[in-house]
Amino acid sequence: MKRVMIGLVLLWVIALVPLGAADRPMALAMSIGQRGGDFSLGAEVLAPTLFDGLVALYGGVDLQYKAGRAQGGDQEWYPYVLASVGLQITATQTDWLRLYASSALLVFVPSPEVGSLWHMGGYGGFGVEFFFASEGGGSYYIEIGGTGTAAKAIALAHKPYLGNGLTIKAGCRFLLC
């Protein structure tokens, strides 16, 4: 079992060796998606890349909407906010495509609408970025991953989890020169 685990870790490290990664400037991103069944609108700032284009730090804010009903109420959309800080590791990059892994620490901001308190969680996933032009300027990206948290909407019937589960988002990034 120990050899299998070491082999998997080595395979993971080899897969993340950047092939043709290039330094990139700071970027702004906007996205639309779903995080654990909740509708999401997001904004991110990516710092300039480090280590010859291998690593980029980022921070973001997502406005989430939970579909549910308050005790004795009608079905409605209930908003809440989550903030994230994380890093992206480039696996491979060409003039028109970049593959990357992403991980982040999430903070759920208290929301009276859903009755949530401060909670922390985590996100991990991978993404594909398609550049508009080889000179840069912008890109379209798709990410898929998973979010884990203990945050619950205690003001809603059945106290559902907030943003917990499969995460899918798509958006645009604009490079700042």
ChimeraX commands (.cxc) that place a marker at each C-alpha (Angstrom):
marker #1 position 0.00,0.00,0.00 radius 0.5
marker #1 position 2.86,2.35,0.84 radius 0.5
marker #1 position 4.44,1.82,-2.60 radius 0.5
marker #1 position 1.12,2.50,-4.32 radius 0.5
marker #1 position 0.71,5.79,-2.42 radius 0.5
marker #1 position 4.28,6.88,-3.21 radius 0.5
marker #1 position 3.73,5.96,-6.87 radius 0.5
marker #1 position 0.51,7.99,-7.03 radius 0.5
marker #1 position 2.19,11.02,-5.45 radius 0.5
marker #1 position 5.11,10.79,-7.90 radius 0.5
marker #1 position 2.71,10.45,-10.84 radius 0.5
marker #1 position 0.81,13.52,-9.61 radius 0.5
marker #1 position 4.06,15.55,-9.28 radius 0.5
marker #1 position 5.23,14.49,-12.76 radius 0.5
marker #1 position 1.84,15.43,-14.23 radius 0.5
marker #1 position 2.19,18.94,-12.80 radius 0.5
marker #1 position 5.62,19.64,-14.32 radius 0.5
marker #1 position 4.98,22.68,-16.52 radius 0.5
marker #1 position 5.41,22.10,-20.23 radius 0.5
marker #1 position 5.89,25.42,-21.97 radius 0.5
marker #1 position 4.43,27.51,-19.13 radius 0.5
marker #1 position 5.06,31.22,-19.48 radius 0.5
marker #1 position 5.03,34.08,-17.02 radius 0.5
marker #1 position 1.71,35.89,-17.08 radius 0.5
marker #1 position 0.71,39.30,-15.77 radius 0.5
marker #1 position -2.03,39.98,-13.25 radius 0.5
marker #1 position -5.54,39.03,-14.43 radius 0.5
marker #1 position -9.13,39.82,-13.55 radius 0.5
marker #1 position -11.80,37.14,-13.96 radius 0.5
marker #1 position -15.56,36.85,-13.79 radius 0.5
marker #1 position -17.53,33.62,-13.72 radius 0.5
marker #1 position -20.95,32.03,-13.55 radius 0.5
marker #1 position -21.52,28.56,-12.19 radius 0.5
marker #1 position -22.82,26.20,-9.59 radius 0.5
marker #1 position -21.27,25.31,-6.26 radius 0.5
marker #1 position -22.93,22.38,-4.55 radius 0.5
marker #1 position -26.26,23.04,-6.24 radius 0.5
marker #1 position -26.22,26.77,-5.44 radius 0.5
marker #1 position -26.13,29.33,-8.27 radius 0.5
marker #1 position -22.90,31.38,-8.30 radius 0.5
marker #1 position -21.65,34.69,-9.72 radius 0.5
marker #1 position -17.95,35.26,-9.07 radius 0.5
marker #1 position -15.05,37.67,-9.46 radius 0.5
marker #1 position -11.34,36.87,-9.04 radius 0.5
marker #1 position -7.97,38.60,-9.12 radius 0.5
marker #1 position -5.01,36.44,-10.14 radius 0.5
marker #1 position -1.55,37.64,-9.15 radius 0.5
marker #1 position 1.31,37.50,-11.68 radius 0.5
marker #1 position 2.68,33.96,-11.99 radius 0.5
marker #1 position 5.72,32.72,-10.07 radius 0.5
marker #1 position 8.38,30.10,-10.83 radius 0.5
marker #1 position 8.40,30.51,-14.63 radius 0.5
marker #1 position 4.62,30.43,-14.95 radius 0.5
marker #1 position 4.07,27.42,-12.67 radius 0.5
marker #1 position 2.16,28.98,-9.73 radius 0.5
marker #1 position -0.35,31.83,-9.42 radius 0.5
marker #1 position -2.00,33.08,-6.24 radius 0.5
marker #1 position -5.59,34.30,-6.44 radius 0.5
marker #1 position -8.37,35.75,-4.37 radius 0.5
marker #1 position -12.04,35.93,-5.15 radius 0.5
marker #1 position -15.57,36.63,-4.01 radius 0.5
marker #1 position -18.66,34.65,-5.01 radius 0.5
marker #1 position -22.25,35.77,-4.61 radius 0.5
marker #1 position -24.16,32.53,-4.09 radius 0.5
marker #1 position -27.90,31.91,-4.21 radius 0.5
marker #1 position -29.49,29.02,-2.31 radius 0.5
marker #1 position -32.90,27.83,-3.49 radius 0.5
marker #1 position -35.06,26.98,-0.51 radius 0.5
marker #1 position -37.92,27.95,1.70 radius 0.5
marker #1 position -37.91,29.49,5.15 radius 0.5
marker #1 position -40.01,27.84,7.83 radius 0.5
marker #1 position -43.59,28.13,6.50 radius 0.5
marker #1 position -42.56,30.35,3.57 radius 0.5
marker #1 position -42.52,30.07,-0.21 radius 0.5
marker #1 position -39.67,28.78,-2.37 radius 0.5
marker #1 position -37.17,31.65,-2.90 radius 0.5
marker #1 position -33.54,32.39,-3.72 radius 0.5
marker #1 position -31.51,33.26,-0.60 radius 0.5
marker #1 position -28.19,35.09,-1.15 radius 0.5
marker #1 position -24.93,34.54,0.73 radius 0.5
marker #1 position -21.30,35.46,0.09 radius 0.5
marker #1 position -18.15,33.40,0.16 radius 0.5
marker #1 position -14.57,34.63,-0.18 radius 0.5
marker #1 position -11.61,32.53,-1.30 radius 0.5
marker #1 position -7.84,32.67,-1.43 radius 0.5
marker #1 position -5.84,29.97,-3.17 radius 0.5
marker #1 position -3.34,28.96,-5.80 radius 0.5
marker #1 position -3.31,27.57,-9.31 radius 0.5
marker #1 position -0.58,25.25,-10.57 radius 0.5
marker #1 position -0.09,25.09,-14.33 radius 0.5
marker #1 position 0.27,21.56,-15.68 radius 0.5
marker #1 position 0.82,22.47,-19.34 radius 0.5
marker #1 position 0.48,25.53,-21.51 radius 0.5
marker #1 position 0.56,26.26,-25.25 radius 0.5
marker #1 position -0.15,29.44,-27.21 radius 0.5
marker #1 position -3.89,28.79,-27.07 radius 0.5
marker #1 position -4.48,26.46,-24.08 radius 0.5
marker #1 position -3.56,26.08,-20.40 radius 0.5
marker #1 position -4.37,23.14,-18.10 radius 0.5
marker #1 position -4.17,23.80,-14.36 radius 0.5
marker #1 position -5.03,22.50,-10.91 radius 0.5
marker #1 position -6.63,24.85,-8.40 radius 0.5
marker #1 position -7.08,24.78,-4.64 radius 0.5
marker #1 position -8.44,27.36,-2.21 radius 0.5
marker #1 position -9.39,28.13,1.35 radius 0.5
marker #1 position -13.01,29.34,1.51 radius 0.5
marker #1 position -14.62,31.63,4.08 radius 0.5
marker #1 position -18.41,31.83,4.28 radius 0.5
marker #1 position -19.47,35.32,5.37 radius 0.5
marker #1 position -22.40,35.38,7.85 radius 0.5
marker #1 position -25.75,35.95,6.16 radius 0.5
marker #1 position -29.00,36.75,7.98 radius 0.5
marker #1 position -31.01,35.58,4.94 radius 0.5
marker #1 position -29.89,31.96,5.38 radius 0.5
marker #1 position -28.94,32.18,9.05 radius 0.5
marker #1 position -25.35,31.11,8.50 radius 0.5
marker #1 position -22.38,31.92,10.71 radius 0.5
marker #1 position -18.67,32.27,9.87 radius 0.5
marker #1 position -17.49,29.00,8.37 radius 0.5
marker #1 position -14.37,27.83,6.59 radius 0.5
marker #1 position -14.07,25.23,3.88 radius 0.5
marker #1 position -11.90,24.11,1.03 radius 0.5
marker #1 position -12.02,23.80,-2.75 radius 0.5
marker #1 position -10.00,21.67,-5.14 radius 0.5
marker #1 position -10.35,21.11,-8.86 radius 0.5
marker #1 position -8.87,21.48,-12.31 radius 0.5
marker #1 position -9.44,23.82,-15.20 radius 0.5
marker #1 position -8.91,24.39,-18.89 radius 0.5
marker #1 position -8.23,27.90,-20.17 radius 0.5
marker #1 position -8.55,28.84,-23.86 radius 0.5
marker #1 position -6.74,32.05,-24.88 radius 0.5
marker #1 position -8.41,34.51,-27.26 radius 0.5
marker #1 position -5.07,35.25,-28.96 radius 0.5
marker #1 position -1.50,33.98,-28.57 radius 0.5
marker #1 position -0.33,37.49,-27.57 radius 0.5
marker #1 position -2.59,37.41,-24.50 radius 0.5
marker #1 position -5.34,39.84,-23.67 radius 0.5
marker #1 position -7.98,37.43,-22.46 radius 0.5
marker #1 position -9.23,33.91,-22.17 radius 0.5
marker #1 position -12.27,31.73,-21.58 radius 0.5
marker #1 position -12.03,29.07,-18.85 radius 0.5
marker #1 position -13.95,26.12,-17.45 radius 0.5
marker #1 position -13.29,24.65,-13.99 radius 0.5
marker #1 position -14.68,21.59,-12.27 radius 0.5
marker #1 position -13.96,20.44,-8.74 radius 0.5
marker #1 position -15.38,19.93,-5.30 radius 0.5
marker #1 position -16.14,22.06,-2.25 radius 0.5
marker #1 position -16.18,20.81,1.31 radius 0.5
marker #1 position -17.66,22.76,4.21 radius 0.5
marker #1 position -19.87,22.43,7.26 radius 0.5
marker #1 position -21.81,25.66,6.58 radius 0.5
marker #1 position -25.58,25.22,6.86 radius 0.5
marker #1 position -28.56,27.46,6.15 radius 0.5
marker #1 position -30.13,27.21,9.59 radius 0.5
marker #1 position -32.94,29.68,8.69 radius 0.5
marker #1 position -34.21,27.41,5.89 radius 0.5
marker #1 position -36.34,24.28,6.15 radius 0.5
marker #1 position -34.29,21.08,6.60 radius 0.5
marker #1 position -31.12,23.19,7.24 radius 0.5
marker #1 position -29.37,22.42,3.90 radius 0.5
marker #1 position -25.62,22.71,3.40 radius 0.5
marker #1 position -24.31,25.83,1.66 radius 0.5
marker #1 position -22.13,25.34,-1.42 radius 0.5
marker #1 position -21.06,21.83,-0.44 radius 0.5
marker #1 position -20.35,19.37,-3.28 radius 0.5
marker #1 position -19.65,19.48,-7.01 radius 0.5
marker #1 position -18.44,22.85,-8.29 radius 0.5
marker #1 position -18.61,23.86,-11.95 radius 0.5
marker #1 position -17.84,27.33,-13.22 radius 0.5
marker #1 position -17.09,29.03,-16.53 radius 0.5
marker #1 position -15.91,32.53,-17.18 radius 0.5
marker #1 position -13.56,35.01,-18.80 radius 0.5
marker #1 position -10.15,36.24,-17.67 radius 0.5
marker #1 position -8.67,39.53,-18.80 radius 0.5
marker #1 position -4.90,39.95,-18.54 radius 0.5
marker #1 position -3.65,43.29,-17.27 radius 0.5
marker #1 position -0.45,44.41,-19.02 radius 0.5
marker link #1:1,2 radius 0.2
marker link #1:2,3 radius 0.2
marker link #1:3,4 radius 0.2
marker link #1:4,5 radius 0.2
marker link #1:5,6 radius 0.2
marker link #1:6,7 radius 0.2
marker link #1:7,8 radius 0.2
marker link #1:8,9 radius 0.2
marker link #1:9,10 radius 0.2
marker link #1:10,11 radius 0.2
marker link #1:11,12 radius 0.2
marker link #1:12,13 radius 0.2
marker link #1:13,14 radius 0.2
marker link #1:14,15 radius 0.2
marker link #1:15,16 radius 0.2
marker link #1:16,17 radius 0.2
marker link #1:17,18 radius 0.2
marker link #1:18,19 radius 0.2
marker link #1:19,20 radius 0.2
marker link #1:20,21 radius 0.2
marker link #1:21,22 radius 0.2
marker link #1:22,23 radius 0.2
marker link #1:23,24 radius 0.2
marker link #1:24,25 radius 0.2
marker link #1:25,26 radius 0.2
marker link #1:26,27 radius 0.2
marker link #1:27,28 radius 0.2
marker link #1:28,29 radius 0.2
marker link #1:29,30 radius 0.2
marker link #1:30,31 radius 0.2
marker link #1:31,32 radius 0.2
marker link #1:32,33 radius 0.2
marker link #1:33,34 radius 0.2
marker link #1:34,35 radius 0.2
marker link #1:35,36 radius 0.2
marker link #1:36,37 radius 0.2
marker link #1:37,38 radius 0.2
marker link #1:38,39 radius 0.2
marker link #1:39,40 radius 0.2
marker link #1:40,41 radius 0.2
marker link #1:41,42 radius 0.2
marker link #1:42,43 radius 0.2
marker link #1:43,44 radius 0.2
marker link #1:44,45 radius 0.2
marker link #1:45,46 radius 0.2
marker link #1:46,47 radius 0.2
marker link #1:47,48 radius 0.2
marker link #1:48,49 radius 0.2
marker link #1:49,50 radius 0.2
marker link #1:50,51 radius 0.2
marker link #1:51,52 radius 0.2
marker link #1:52,53 radius 0.2
marker link #1:53,54 radius 0.2
marker link #1:54,55 radius 0.2
marker link #1:55,56 radius 0.2
marker link #1:56,57 radius 0.2
marker link #1:57,58 radius 0.2
marker link #1:58,59 radius 0.2
marker link #1:59,60 radius 0.2
marker link #1:60,61 radius 0.2
marker link #1:61,62 radius 0.2
marker link #1:62,63 radius 0.2
marker link #1:63,64 radius 0.2
marker link #1:64,65 radius 0.2
marker link #1:65,66 radius 0.2
marker link #1:66,67 radius 0.2
marker link #1:67,68 radius 0.2
marker link #1:68,69 radius 0.2
marker link #1:69,70 radius 0.2
marker link #1:70,71 radius 0.2
marker link #1:71,72 radius 0.2
marker link #1:72,73 radius 0.2
marker link #1:73,74 radius 0.2
marker link #1:74,75 radius 0.2
marker link #1:75,76 radius 0.2
marker link #1:76,77 radius 0.2
marker link #1:77,78 radius 0.2
marker link #1:78,79 radius 0.2
marker link #1:79,80 radius 0.2
marker link #1:80,81 radius 0.2
marker link #1:81,82 radius 0.2
marker link #1:82,83 radius 0.2
marker link #1:83,84 radius 0.2
marker link #1:84,85 radius 0.2
marker link #1:85,86 radius 0.2
marker link #1:86,87 radius 0.2
marker link #1:87,88 radius 0.2
marker link #1:88,89 radius 0.2
marker link #1:89,90 radius 0.2
marker link #1:90,91 radius 0.2
marker link #1:91,92 radius 0.2
marker link #1:92,93 radius 0.2
marker link #1:93,94 radius 0.2
marker link #1:94,95 radius 0.2
marker link #1:95,96 radius 0.2
marker link #1:96,97 radius 0.2
marker link #1:97,98 radius 0.2
marker link #1:98,99 radius 0.2
marker link #1:99,100 radius 0.2
marker link #1:100,101 radius 0.2
marker link #1:101,102 radius 0.2
marker link #1:102,103 radius 0.2
marker link #1:103,104 radius 0.2
marker link #1:104,105 radius 0.2
marker link #1:105,106 radius 0.2
marker link #1:106,107 radius 0.2
marker link #1:107,108 radius 0.2
marker link #1:108,109 radius 0.2
marker link #1:109,110 radius 0.2
marker link #1:110,111 radius 0.2
marker link #1:111,112 radius 0.2
marker link #1:112,113 radius 0.2
marker link #1:113,114 radius 0.2
marker link #1:114,115 radius 0.2
marker link #1:115,116 radius 0.2
marker link #1:116,117 radius 0.2
marker link #1:117,118 radius 0.2
marker link #1:118,119 radius 0.2
marker link #1:119,120 radius 0.2
marker link #1:120,121 radius 0.2
marker link #1:121,122 radius 0.2
marker link #1:122,123 radius 0.2
marker link #1:123,124 radius 0.2
marker link #1:124,125 radius 0.2
marker link #1:125,126 radius 0.2
marker link #1:126,127 radius 0.2
marker link #1:127,128 radius 0.2
marker link #1:128,129 radius 0.2
marker link #1:129,130 radius 0.2
marker link #1:130,131 radius 0.2
marker link #1:131,132 radius 0.2
marker link #1:132,133 radius 0.2
marker link #1:133,134 radius 0.2
marker link #1:134,135 radius 0.2
marker link #1:135,136 radius 0.2
marker link #1:136,137 radius 0.2
marker link #1:137,138 radius 0.2
marker link #1:138,139 radius 0.2
marker link #1:139,140 radius 0.2
marker link #1:140,141 radius 0.2
marker link #1:141,142 radius 0.2
marker link #1:142,143 radius 0.2
marker link #1:143,144 radius 0.2
marker link #1:144,145 radius 0.2
marker link #1:145,146 radius 0.2
marker link #1:146,147 radius 0.2
marker link #1:147,148 radius 0.2
marker link #1:148,149 radius 0.2
marker link #1:149,150 radius 0.2
marker link #1:150,151 radius 0.2
marker link #1:151,152 radius 0.2
marker link #1:152,153 radius 0.2
marker link #1:153,154 radius 0.2
marker link #1:154,155 radius 0.2
marker link #1:155,156 radius 0.2
marker link #1:156,157 radius 0.2
marker link #1:157,158 radius 0.2
marker link #1:158,159 radius 0.2
marker link #1:159,160 radius 0.2
marker link #1:160,161 radius 0.2
marker link #1:161,162 radius 0.2
marker link #1:162,163 radius 0.2
marker link #1:163,164 radius 0.2
marker link #1:164,165 radius 0.2
marker link #1:165,166 radius 0.2
marker link #1:166,167 radius 0.2
marker link #1:167,168 radius 0.2
marker link #1:168,169 radius 0.2
marker link #1:169,170 radius 0.2
marker link #1:170,171 radius 0.2
marker link #1:171,172 radius 0.2
marker link #1:172,173 radius 0.2
marker link #1:173,174 radius 0.2
marker link #1:174,175 radius 0.2
marker link #1:175,176 radius 0.2
marker link #1:176,177 radius 0.2
view
